[in-house]
Amino acid sequence: MASLQSSTWELPVGVCRIDLTGTVVECNPMCAELFGLAPEGTALGRPIDEFTRHGHNEGEVCTDSSCLAFDAASNGTPRSRDVLYLLGADNRSRVVECWVRPWISDEVPVGTSFFFVDMAASARREAELRASLKALEQSVGERTDQLLAREALIGIFYEHSSECHAVLIDTGNGQFRYEEVNPSTLKLYGKTREEVIGRTTDEIFGAERAAVLNQHLTACLASGLPYRYERMHGEGIVEAVATPVPHELGTLQRIVVSARDVTRQRRLEEQLRQAQKMEAVGQLTGGLAHDFNNLLAIISGSIEVFKKRIELGKPEAVERYVDAAQNATRRAAALTQRLLAFSRRQTLDPKPTDVNRLVAGMEDLLRRTLGPEITLEVVGAGGLWATLVDPPQLENALLNLCINARDAMPDGGRLTIETANRWLDERVARERELPPGQYISLCVTDTGTGMTPEVVARAFDPFFTTKPIGQGTGLGLSMIYGFVRQSGGQVRIYSELGQGTTLCLYFPRHVGALDTVEPFEPAGATDRGDGEVVVVIDDEPMVRMILVTVLEEAGYHVIECCDGPSGLKVLGAVEKVDLLITDVGLPGGLNGRQVADAARATRPELKVLFVTGYAENAVVGNGHLEPGMEVLTKPFTMASLAVKVSEILAR
């Protein structure tokens, strides 16, 4: 006889079996409780009528023969759900649901199985379940409302944000496809949603423009970090941040791009820079006027004394005043050279240069300049690339940097000069305001007083100096900055107050052979000519007069012209011309370089000397001058002019 205990004993259902005599043979704890038995009481072996009665209505007591539920046991018919009132041994009435099944063993009825469910307990459980469900439903409703509100806010932000937002996915072949865009993006692109969604960047922008965008997006996926970039869009500038979105499998395929049009902001920044430049120009003008007034006072005063002494017949006492005027002229020339360097308009003569060799050649001079209290250390990079630079200007810049470093270490210290090869990727190059590529760096580091951020911000301003009045012009760093920028490089300052300063010069790498030709030293060069024909072109009559006078007194036959066209006409008419001396900036539609090039078309052997105080790189300074062309920067002494002409003609 199978037992129910193993499968139903712990159920919240009363289970009971009686045999054909009505004796209880099985009864689980739940059923004993419904029968009103104490926890330790038992129904086993007792007739069921002994401790319980039942009825279909409250207060009613049914006999076995009159109860359909109990009658089912005798005729072997299962009885489905009935509602009964059980009056237990404790005289308490309980409402139960009852199911009756015949108890069959070996195909013979041996008794009846009863299954009782306490409806009160069931009602309590149902009420508890309903309460739980209601609480859950309320919680879900509140959370749903929150999510809907958040989704609505996101939708408002997405739809009405002035910034552009887009979701792109990597197609795997170097292109990216748009999955979602907001209205601001469509407005920026000037396209409809249907024209953007599902299309690749190449389809929207074209291969050439898309290549730049794809490069930025690829860099974003490669780094796995937010990537900031700027790109041109039509006539404007767009600033964007690309953020990679991790896939559920951990791969990076999607990118969220947030962008905004910063054209107006960049224009305002440019206006601010222009305002700052005008402030610098005002400061420059004031300092320049002060310095030049002093120099003009020396020159003018010396000339007046010189003239008065000549009138009095005392020429022997004028030499000191002539020297003073010449010295003031040299100082004015040096100041002008610094101003041209600051404005990036000085005449440069760049050559392929080994900076390690240049620094090594200056080491003894630098040690003497720094003095014994400062230790100099030179660290030259192995295999340093060449760069195209004006060597004397670089030497002057390095000397100025070392002098500044010395002044920042009044109690002594260490100064390090270091060179290195530099690869600047797009991000680093953008930070240094340079095109990406290969550069060499020349860095000067001291252990001195350092600079505050405010001083660093103004270090390159003209006439700005932290030195006492009379101890600095404030043009040193601005001159270096102008020279380096004019050479295609950049200058950066890294400084901390009390910790020292590092100033680095960056120059583009030059791919090609170094210029190993030694300077030409003509044997027996003098300042005298031998009747050679020299054509002089200058639009300033007084300058032209002095040039002609000096050259004629030196023994040259001189033909003078006032502008480019007249000079070119003379060069085409005169049979023999040994040298052309021309200013660079000339009136008449032809500058000095154009005149020289046109003349050399018919006179390829013609030697040319450019004399100029101001020249654009495109004319004489950007790259090598052709053989037979040289530059003499104004102002210059007449003796140096005569020697220079003699050297050129002797080559």
C-alpha positions as CSV (number, residue, x, y, z in Angstrom):
1,M,0.0,0.0,0.0
2,A,1.6,3.2,-1.1
3,S,2.0,6.0,1.4
4,L,1.3,9.7,0.8
5,Q,3.7,10.9,3.3
6,S,6.8,11.3,1.1
7,S,5.1,13.6,-1.4
8,T,2.4,15.5,0.5
9,W,3.4,15.5,4.1
10,E,4.8,19.1,4.1
11,L,2.2,20.6,1.8
12,P,-0.2,23.3,3.3
13,V,-3.0,20.8,2.5
14,G,-4.7,18.5,4.9
15,V,-4.3,14.9,3.7
16,C,-6.1,12.0,5.3
17,R,-6.8,8.4,4.5
18,I,-9.4,6.1,6.1
19,D,-10.0,2.4,5.5
20,L,-13.3,0.8,4.7
21,T,-14.2,0.9,8.4
22,G,-13.7,4.6,8.7
23,T,-10.5,4.3,10.7
24,V,-7.8,6.9,10.0
25,V,-4.6,5.2,8.7
26,E,-2.8,8.3,7.5
27,C,-3.0,12.0,8.5
28,N,-0.5,14.7,7.9
29,P,0.1,17.6,10.5
30,M,-2.0,20.0,8.5
31,C,-5.0,17.7,8.5
32,A,-4.6,17.0,12.3
33,E,-4.7,20.8,12.8
34,L,-8.0,21.0,10.8
35,F,-9.4,18.2,12.9
36,G,-8.8,20.3,16.0
37,L,-6.2,18.0,17.5
38,A,-3.5,19.3,19.7
39,P,0.0,19.4,18.2
40,E,0.9,16.2,20.1
41,G,-2.5,14.6,19.4
42,T,-2.9,11.9,16.8
43,A,-5.8,10.6,14.6
44,L,-4.2,7.4,13.6
45,G,-6.1,4.3,14.4
46,R,-9.2,6.2,15.5
47,P,-12.5,6.4,13.7
48,I,-12.8,9.7,11.9
49,D,-16.3,10.3,13.5
50,E,-14.7,10.2,16.9
51,F,-13.1,13.6,16.7
52,T,-14.8,15.5,13.8
53,R,-18.1,16.2,12.3
54,H,-18.9,17.9,9.0
55,G,-21.8,19.6,7.1
56,H,-22.4,21.6,4.0
57,N,-23.8,24.5,5.9
58,E,-22.7,26.1,9.1
59,G,-24.1,24.3,12.2
60,E,-25.2,21.3,10.0
61,V,-24.0,17.8,10.7
62,C,-24.1,15.3,7.9
63,T,-24.2,11.5,8.3
64,D,-21.9,9.5,6.1
65,S,-24.7,8.1,4.0
66,S,-26.2,11.5,3.4
67,C,-22.9,13.2,2.5
68,L,-22.0,13.1,-1.1
69,A,-18.3,13.7,-0.3
70,F,-18.1,10.8,2.1
71,D,-20.4,8.7,0.0
72,A,-18.0,8.8,-2.9
73,A,-15.6,6.6,-1.0
74,S,-18.1,3.7,-0.8
75,N,-19.1,3.7,-4.4
76,G,-15.6,4.3,-5.8
77,T,-16.5,7.6,-7.5
78,P,-14.0,10.6,-7.2
79,R,-15.6,13.7,-5.8
80,S,-14.5,17.1,-7.0
81,R,-14.4,20.2,-4.9
82,D,-16.9,20.5,-2.1
83,V,-17.1,23.2,0.6
84,L,-17.5,21.6,4.0
85,Y,-17.7,22.9,7.6
86,L,-15.5,20.7,9.8
87,L,-16.3,20.7,13.5
88,G,-13.1,19.5,15.2
89,A,-12.3,17.9,18.4
90,D,-11.8,21.4,19.9
91,N,-15.4,22.3,19.0
92,R,-14.2,24.9,16.5
93,S,-15.8,25.1,13.1
94,R,-13.5,25.4,10.1
95,V,-14.5,26.1,6.4
96,V,-12.6,23.8,4.1
97,E,-12.5,22.8,0.5
98,C,-12.6,19.1,0.1
99,W,-11.6,16.7,-2.7
100,V,-12.4,13.0,-2.3
101,R,-10.7,10.1,-4.1
102,P,-11.2,6.3,-3.8
103,W,-8.2,4.6,-2.3
104,I,-7.4,1.7,-4.7
105,S,-4.9,-1.1,-4.0
106,D,-4.4,-3.9,-6.5
107,E,-7.5,-2.7,-8.3
108,V,-9.6,-3.2,-5.2
109,P,-11.1,-0.3,-3.1
110,V,-9.5,-0.3,0.3
111,G,-10.6,3.1,1.6
112,T,-10.9,6.8,0.9
113,S,-8.4,9.7,0.4
114,F,-9.4,13.2,1.6
115,F,-7.7,16.4,0.7
116,F,-8.7,19.5,2.7
117,V,-7.7,23.2,2.1
118,D,-8.3,25.6,4.9
119,M,-10.2,28.4,3.1
120,A,-9.5,30.9,5.9
121,A,-5.8,30.3,5.6
122,S,-6.1,30.3,1.8
123,A,-8.0,33.5,2.0
124,R,-5.2,35.0,4.2
125,R,-2.5,33.8,1.8
126,E,-4.5,35.1,-1.1
127,A,-4.9,38.5,0.6
128,E,-1.2,38.5,1.4
129,L,-0.4,37.6,-2.2
130,R,-2.8,40.3,-3.5
131,A,-1.2,42.8,-1.1
132,S,2.3,41.8,-2.3
133,L,1.2,41.9,-5.9
134,K,-0.4,45.3,-5.3
135,A,2.8,46.6,-3.6
136,L,4.9,45.1,-6.5
137,E,2.5,46.6,-9.0
138,Q,2.8,50.0,-7.3
139,S,6.6,49.8,-7.1
140,V,6.8,48.8,-10.8
141,G,4.4,51.6,-11.7
142,E,6.5,54.1,-9.8
143,R,9.7,52.9,-11.4
144,T,8.0,52.9,-14.8
145,D,6.9,56.4,-14.2
146,Q,10.4,57.4,-13.3
147,L,11.8,55.7,-16.3
148,L,9.2,57.3,-18.6
149,A,10.0,60.7,-17.1
150,R,13.7,60.1,-17.5
151,E,13.1,58.9,-21.0
152,A,11.0,62.0,-21.7
153,L,13.8,64.2,-20.3
154,I,16.4,62.4,-22.4
155,G,14.2,62.8,-25.4
156,I,13.8,66.6,-24.7
157,F,17.6,66.9,-24.3
158,Y,18.2,64.8,-27.4
159,E,15.6,66.6,-29.6
160,H,16.3,70.2,-28.4
161,S,20.0,70.2,-27.5
162,S,21.9,72.8,-29.4
163,E,24.8,70.3,-29.6
164,C,25.0,67.6,-32.2
165,H,24.7,64.0,-31.0
166,A,25.2,60.9,-33.2
167,V,25.7,57.2,-32.7
168,L,28.0,55.5,-35.3
169,I,29.1,51.9,-35.7
170,D,32.3,50.6,-37.1
171,T,31.6,48.7,-40.3
172,G,34.9,46.9,-40.1
173,N,36.4,48.3,-43.3
174,G,37.6,51.7,-42.1
175,Q,34.2,53.4,-42.4
176,F,31.5,54.2,-39.9
177,R,27.7,54.0,-40.3
178,Y,25.2,56.3,-38.7
179,E,22.7,54.6,-36.4
180,E,21.1,57.6,-34.8
181,V,21.3,61.4,-35.0
182,N,19.5,64.3,-33.3
183,P,17.9,67.3,-35.1
184,S,20.9,69.6,-34.4
185,T,23.2,67.1,-36.3
186,L,20.7,67.1,-39.3
187,K,20.7,70.9,-39.2
188,L,24.5,71.1,-39.3
189,Y,24.7,68.6,-42.1
190,G,21.8,70.2,-44.0
191,K,20.2,66.7,-44.5
192,T,17.0,64.8,-43.6
193,R,16.9,61.9,-41.2
194,E,16.4,59.5,-44.1
195,E,19.5,60.9,-45.8
196,V,21.7,60.1,-42.8
197,I,20.5,57.1,-40.9
198,G,22.0,53.8,-42.2
199,R,24.6,55.6,-44.4
200,T,28.4,55.7,-44.0
201,T,30.5,58.7,-43.4
202,D,31.9,58.3,-46.9
203,E,28.4,58.4,-48.4
204,I,27.5,61.6,-46.5
205,F,30.8,63.6,-46.8
206,G,32.6,62.0,-49.7
207,A,35.8,59.9,-49.4
208,E,38.2,62.9,-49.0
209,R,36.4,64.7,-46.2
210,A,35.3,61.4,-44.5
211,A,38.9,60.2,-44.4
212,V,39.7,62.9,-41.8
213,L,36.6,62.0,-39.7
214,N,37.3,58.3,-40.0
215,Q,40.8,58.8,-38.8
216,H,39.5,60.5,-35.6
217,L,36.9,57.8,-34.9
218,T,39.5,55.0,-35.5
219,A,41.8,56.7,-33.0
220,C,38.9,56.8,-30.5
221,L,38.3,53.0,-30.8
222,A,42.0,52.3,-30.7
223,S,42.5,54.2,-27.4
224,G,39.2,53.0,-25.8
225,L,39.0,56.5,-24.2
226,P,37.1,59.7,-25.1
227,Y,38.8,61.4,-28.0
228,R,38.6,65.2,-28.6
229,Y,39.2,66.7,-32.0
230,E,38.4,69.6,-34.2
231,R,37.6,69.6,-37.9
232,M,36.5,72.0,-40.6
233,H,32.9,71.9,-41.7
234,G,32.2,74.1,-44.6
235,E,33.3,77.6,-43.6
236,G,33.1,76.8,-39.8
237,I,34.9,74.8,-37.2
238,V,33.4,71.9,-35.3
239,E,34.7,70.7,-31.9
240,A,33.8,67.1,-31.1
241,V,34.2,64.5,-28.4
242,A,34.0,60.8,-29.5
243,T,33.3,58.3,-26.8
244,P,33.6,54.6,-27.4
245,V,30.6,52.4,-26.2
246,P,31.6,49.0,-24.9
247,H,29.6,46.1,-26.4
248,E,28.0,43.5,-24.1
249,L,30.8,41.1,-25.2
250,G,33.4,43.7,-24.3
251,T,34.3,44.8,-27.8
252,L,34.3,48.4,-28.9
253,Q,32.2,48.9,-32.0
254,R,29.9,51.9,-31.4
255,I,30.9,55.5,-30.8
256,V,28.8,58.4,-29.5
257,V,29.9,61.7,-31.0
258,S,28.9,65.0,-29.4
259,A,29.9,68.0,-31.3
260,R,29.2,71.7,-31.4
261,D,29.9,74.6,-33.8
262,V,32.7,76.7,-32.3
263,T,33.2,79.0,-35.2
264,R,31.9,82.0,-33.3
265,Q,33.9,81.1,-30.3
266,R,37.1,80.8,-32.3
267,R,36.4,84.2,-33.9
268,L,35.9,85.8,-30.5
269,E,39.2,84.1,-29.4
270,E,40.9,85.5,-32.5
271,Q,39.5,89.0,-31.7
272,L,40.8,88.6,-28.2
273,R,44.2,87.6,-29.5
274,Q,44.2,90.6,-31.9
275,A,43.3,92.9,-28.9
276,Q,46.2,91.4,-27.0
277,K,48.5,91.9,-30.0
278,M,47.4,95.5,-30.2
279,E,48.2,95.9,-26.5
280,A,51.6,94.3,-27.2
281,V,52.1,96.7,-30.1
282,G,51.3,99.6,-27.8
283,Q,53.8,98.3,-25.3
284,L,56.3,97.7,-28.1
285,T,55.8,101.2,-29.5
286,G,56.4,102.8,-26.1
287,G,59.5,100.8,-25.5
288,L,60.8,101.3,-29.0
289,A,60.2,105.1,-28.9
290,H,62.1,105.3,-25.6
291,D,65.1,103.3,-26.8
292,F,65.3,105.0,-30.3
293,N,64.9,108.5,-28.8
294,N,68.0,107.8,-26.7
295,L,69.9,106.5,-29.7
296,L,68.8,109.4,-31.9
297,A,69.8,111.9,-29.2
298,I,73.3,110.4,-29.3
299,I,73.5,110.4,-33.1
300,S,72.0,113.9,-33.5
301,G,74.0,115.4,-30.7
302,S,77.2,113.9,-32.0
303,I,76.6,115.2,-35.5
304,E,75.8,118.7,-34.2
305,V,79.0,118.8,-32.1
306,F,80.9,117.5,-35.1
307,K,79.5,120.2,-37.4
308,K,80.2,123.0,-34.9
309,R,83.8,121.8,-34.4
310,I,84.3,121.8,-38.2
311,E,82.9,125.4,-38.4
312,L,85.3,126.5,-35.6
313,G,88.2,124.9,-37.4
314,K,88.8,122.2,-34.8
315,P,88.4,118.9,-36.6
316,E,90.9,117.2,-34.4
317,A,88.5,117.0,-31.5
318,V,85.6,115.3,-33.2
319,E,86.7,111.7,-33.2
320,R,85.1,110.8,-29.9
321,Y,81.7,112.1,-31.2
322,V,82.0,110.2,-34.4
323,D,82.6,107.0,-32.4
324,A,79.6,107.8,-30.2
325,A,77.4,108.2,-33.3
326,Q,78.7,105.0,-34.8
327,N,78.2,103.1,-31.6
328,A,74.6,104.4,-31.3
329,T,74.0,103.3,-34.9
330,R,75.2,99.8,-34.1
331,R,72.9,99.7,-31.1
332,A,70.0,100.8,-33.2
333,A,70.8,98.2,-35.8
334,A,70.9,95.5,-33.1
335,L,67.5,96.7,-31.7
336,T,66.0,96.7,-35.2
337,Q,67.3,93.1,-35.7
338,R,65.6,92.0,-32.5
339,L,62.3,93.7,-33.6
340,L,62.5,91.9,-37.0
341,A,63.1,88.6,-35.2
342,F,60.1,89.2,-32.9
343,S,57.9,90.1,-35.9
344,R,59.3,87.1,-37.8
345,R,60.4,89.3,-40.7
346,Q,64.2,89.2,-40.3
347,T,66.3,87.9,-43.2
348,L,67.3,84.3,-42.5
349,D,69.9,82.2,-44.3
350,P,68.9,78.7,-43.2
351,K,71.3,75.8,-43.8
352,P,71.1,72.1,-43.1
353,T,72.6,72.0,-39.6
354,D,73.9,69.5,-37.1
355,V,72.7,71.0,-33.8
356,N,74.9,68.7,-31.8
357,R,78.0,70.0,-33.6
358,L,76.8,73.6,-33.3
359,V,76.3,73.2,-29.5
360,A,79.7,71.5,-29.1
361,G,81.3,74.4,-31.0
362,M,79.8,76.9,-28.5
363,E,80.6,74.9,-25.3
364,D,83.8,76.7,-24.4
365,L,82.2,80.1,-25.0
366,L,79.2,79.1,-22.9
367,R,81.3,77.9,-20.0
368,R,83.2,81.2,-19.9
369,T,79.9,83.1,-20.1
370,L,78.3,81.1,-17.3
371,G,81.2,81.3,-14.9
372,P,82.6,78.8,-12.4
373,E,79.6,78.8,-10.1
374,I,77.4,77.1,-12.7
375,T,78.0,73.6,-13.8
376,L,77.2,73.1,-17.5
377,E,76.2,69.7,-18.8
378,V,75.6,69.0,-22.5
379,V,73.6,65.9,-23.5
380,G,73.6,65.3,-27.2
381,A,71.2,62.7,-28.7
382,G,72.9,60.0,-30.7
383,G,71.9,60.0,-34.3
384,L,70.3,63.5,-34.1
385,W,68.5,64.5,-37.2
386,A,69.5,67.5,-39.2
387,T,67.4,70.7,-39.3
388,L,67.2,73.6,-41.7
389,V,68.0,76.7,-39.6
390,D,70.1,79.8,-39.7
391,P,73.2,78.7,-37.6
392,P,74.3,82.2,-36.4
393,Q,70.7,83.0,-35.3
394,L,70.5,79.7,-33.5
395,E,73.8,80.3,-31.8
396,N,72.6,83.7,-30.7
397,A,69.4,82.2,-29.4
398,L,71.2,79.5,-27.4
399,L,73.6,82.1,-25.9
400,N,70.6,84.3,-24.9
401,L,68.9,81.3,-23.2
402,C,72.1,80.4,-21.3
403,I,72.5,84.0,-20.1
404,N,68.9,84.1,-18.9
405,A,69.5,80.8,-17.1
406,R,72.7,82.2,-15.5
407,D,70.8,85.3,-14.3
408,A,68.1,83.0,-12.8
409,M,70.8,81.2,-10.7
410,P,72.6,84.0,-8.8
411,D,73.9,81.6,-6.2
412,G,75.1,79.0,-8.8
413,G,73.5,75.8,-10.0
414,R,73.3,73.4,-12.9
415,L,72.5,74.2,-16.5
416,T,71.7,71.3,-18.9
417,I,71.6,71.6,-22.7
418,E,70.0,68.6,-24.3
419,T,69.1,67.6,-27.8
420,A,66.6,64.9,-28.9
421,N,64.7,63.5,-31.9
422,R,60.9,64.0,-31.5
423,W,58.0,62.3,-33.2
424,L,54.9,64.5,-32.7
425,D,51.6,62.8,-33.4
426,E,48.5,64.7,-34.2
427,R,47.5,65.3,-30.5
428,V,50.9,66.4,-29.3
429,A,51.5,68.5,-32.4
430,R,48.2,70.2,-31.9
431,E,49.2,71.0,-28.3
432,R,52.4,72.6,-29.6
433,E,50.6,74.4,-32.5
434,L,52.7,72.5,-35.1
435,P,52.0,70.1,-37.9
436,P,52.4,66.4,-37.0
437,G,55.8,65.0,-38.0
438,Q,59.4,64.7,-37.1
439,Y,61.3,67.4,-35.2
440,I,64.5,67.9,-33.2
441,S,64.4,69.6,-29.8
442,L,67.0,71.8,-28.2
443,C,66.2,72.2,-24.5
444,V,68.0,74.4,-21.9
445,T,67.2,73.5,-18.2
446,D,68.3,75.4,-15.2
447,T,67.9,74.9,-11.4
448,G,67.2,78.6,-10.8
449,T,64.4,80.6,-9.3
450,G,61.7,79.5,-11.8
451,M,58.7,81.5,-13.0
452,T,55.1,81.9,-11.9
453,P,52.4,80.9,-14.4
454,E,51.7,84.7,-14.9
455,V,55.3,85.3,-15.9
456,V,55.4,82.3,-18.2
457,A,52.2,83.6,-20.0
458,R,54.0,86.9,-20.7
459,A,57.5,85.7,-21.3
460,F,57.4,86.2,-25.0
461,D,55.8,89.7,-24.9
462,P,58.0,92.4,-26.3
463,F,59.7,94.6,-23.7
464,F,58.4,92.4,-20.9
465,T,61.2,91.7,-18.3
466,T,61.4,90.8,-14.7
467,K,64.9,92.3,-14.4
468,P,65.4,95.8,-12.8
469,I,65.2,98.8,-15.0
470,G,68.3,99.2,-17.1
471,Q,69.3,95.5,-16.8
472,G,67.1,94.0,-19.6
473,T,65.4,95.2,-22.8
474,G,62.7,92.5,-22.7
475,L,63.3,91.6,-26.3
476,G,65.5,88.5,-25.7
477,L,62.8,85.8,-25.5
478,S,60.5,87.5,-28.0
479,M,63.4,87.6,-30.5
480,I,64.0,83.9,-29.9
481,Y,60.3,83.1,-30.3
482,G,60.1,85.1,-33.5
483,F,63.2,83.4,-35.0
484,V,62.1,79.9,-34.1
485,R,58.5,80.4,-35.4
486,Q,60.0,81.9,-38.6
487,S,62.1,78.8,-39.0
488,G,58.9,76.6,-38.8
489,G,59.4,75.6,-35.2
490,Q,58.0,76.3,-31.8
491,V,59.1,77.4,-28.3
492,R,57.7,76.0,-25.1
493,I,58.5,77.0,-21.4
494,Y,58.1,74.6,-18.5
495,S,58.7,76.2,-15.2
496,E,57.8,76.0,-11.5
497,L,58.6,78.7,-8.9
498,G,61.7,77.7,-6.9
499,Q,62.3,74.5,-9.0
500,G,63.9,75.9,-12.2
501,T,62.9,76.3,-15.8
502,T,63.2,74.3,-19.0
503,L,62.9,76.1,-22.3
504,C,62.6,73.9,-25.4
505,L,63.1,74.9,-29.1
506,Y,61.5,72.6,-31.6
507,F,62.7,72.6,-35.3
508,P,61.4,70.5,-38.2
509,R,63.6,67.7,-39.3
510,H,65.6,68.2,-42.5
511,V,65.9,65.2,-44.7
512,G,69.0,65.6,-46.8
513,A,72.8,66.0,-46.6
514,L,74.3,68.4,-44.2
515,D,76.0,71.5,-45.6
516,T,79.7,70.6,-45.2
517,V,81.1,73.2,-47.5
518,E,83.5,75.5,-45.5
519,P,83.1,79.2,-45.8
520,F,85.1,80.7,-48.7
521,E,88.1,82.6,-47.8
522,P,89.4,84.5,-50.9
523,A,93.1,84.9,-50.9
524,G,94.2,88.5,-50.7
525,A,90.6,89.9,-50.6
526,T,90.6,93.7,-50.2
527,D,88.1,96.6,-50.2
528,R,89.3,97.8,-53.6
529,G,87.9,97.2,-57.1
530,D,89.5,97.2,-60.6
531,G,86.9,98.9,-62.7
532,E,84.3,96.1,-62.5
533,V,80.7,97.1,-63.5
534,V,78.2,97.1,-60.7
535,V,74.5,97.9,-61.1
536,V,72.9,99.3,-57.9
537,I,69.1,99.3,-57.5
538,D,67.5,101.1,-54.5
539,D,64.5,103.3,-54.2
540,E,65.9,105.4,-51.4
541,P,67.9,108.3,-53.0
542,M,70.2,108.9,-50.0
543,V,71.0,105.2,-49.5
544,R,71.7,104.9,-53.3
545,M,73.9,108.0,-53.2
546,I,76.0,106.6,-50.3
547,L,76.3,103.2,-52.0
548,V,77.4,104.7,-55.3
549,T,79.9,107.0,-53.6
550,V,81.5,104.2,-51.6
551,L,81.7,101.9,-54.6
552,E,83.1,104.5,-56.9
553,E,85.7,105.5,-54.4
554,A,86.6,101.8,-54.1
555,G,87.4,101.7,-57.8
556,Y,84.2,100.2,-59.3
557,H,82.2,101.6,-62.3
558,V,78.6,102.0,-60.9
559,I,75.3,102.3,-62.7
560,E,72.4,103.3,-60.4
561,C,68.6,102.7,-60.8
562,C,65.6,103.6,-58.7
563,D,63.2,100.7,-59.2
564,G,62.9,97.2,-60.6
565,P,61.8,97.9,-64.2
566,S,64.5,100.5,-64.8
567,G,67.1,98.2,-63.3
568,L,66.0,95.2,-65.5
569,K,66.1,97.5,-68.5
570,V,69.7,98.5,-67.7
571,L,70.7,94.8,-67.1
572,G,69.3,94.0,-70.6
573,A,71.1,96.9,-72.3
574,V,74.6,96.9,-70.8
575,E,76.9,94.4,-72.4
576,K,79.1,93.6,-69.3
577,V,77.8,93.5,-65.7
578,D,80.0,91.9,-63.0
579,L,77.6,92.4,-60.0
580,L,74.0,93.4,-59.2
581,I,73.4,95.0,-55.8
582,T,69.7,95.4,-55.2
583,D,67.3,96.1,-52.4
584,V,64.6,93.5,-51.9
585,G,61.6,95.7,-51.5
586,L,61.4,97.9,-54.7
587,P,58.6,99.9,-56.3
588,G,57.4,99.5,-59.9
589,G,55.9,96.0,-59.6
590,L,59.2,94.0,-59.5
591,N,61.0,93.3,-56.2
592,G,64.7,92.6,-56.0
593,R,64.5,88.9,-56.2
594,Q,62.3,89.0,-59.3
595,V,64.8,91.4,-61.0
596,A,67.7,89.1,-60.2
597,D,65.8,86.0,-61.5
598,A,64.8,87.8,-64.7
599,A,68.4,89.0,-65.3
600,R,69.8,85.5,-64.6
601,A,67.6,84.1,-67.3
602,T,69.9,85.8,-69.9
603,R,73.0,86.2,-67.6
604,P,73.2,82.9,-65.7
605,E,76.6,83.8,-64.3
606,L,75.5,87.2,-62.9
607,K,76.5,87.6,-59.2
608,V,73.9,89.2,-56.9
609,L,74.1,90.9,-53.5
610,F,70.8,91.6,-51.8
611,V,71.0,94.5,-49.4
612,T,67.9,94.6,-47.1
613,G,66.7,95.4,-43.7
614,Y,63.4,93.6,-44.2
615,A,62.6,90.7,-46.3
616,E,59.9,88.1,-46.6
617,N,61.1,84.5,-46.4
618,A,59.7,83.8,-49.8
619,V,62.2,86.3,-51.3
620,V,65.5,85.5,-49.8
621,G,65.3,83.5,-46.6
622,N,63.3,80.4,-47.1
623,G,65.8,77.7,-48.2
624,H,69.1,78.0,-49.9
625,L,69.9,81.0,-52.1
626,E,71.1,80.0,-55.5
627,P,74.9,79.9,-56.1
628,G,76.3,83.4,-56.7
629,M,73.6,85.1,-54.5
630,E,74.3,86.5,-51.1
631,V,72.6,88.8,-48.5
632,L,73.9,91.8,-46.6
633,T,71.6,93.0,-43.9
634,K,71.0,96.8,-43.3
635,P,72.4,98.7,-41.6
636,F,76.0,97.9,-42.5
637,T,79.3,99.8,-42.5
638,M,80.6,101.1,-45.8
639,A,83.9,99.2,-45.1
640,S,82.0,95.9,-44.7
641,L,80.1,96.6,-48.0
642,A,83.3,97.2,-49.9
643,V,84.9,94.0,-48.5
644,K,81.7,92.0,-49.2
645,V,81.7,93.2,-52.8
646,S,85.3,92.3,-53.2
647,E,84.8,88.8,-51.8
648,I,81.8,88.1,-54.1
649,L,83.7,89.2,-57.2
650,A,86.7,87.1,-56.2
651,R,84.7,83.9,-55.9
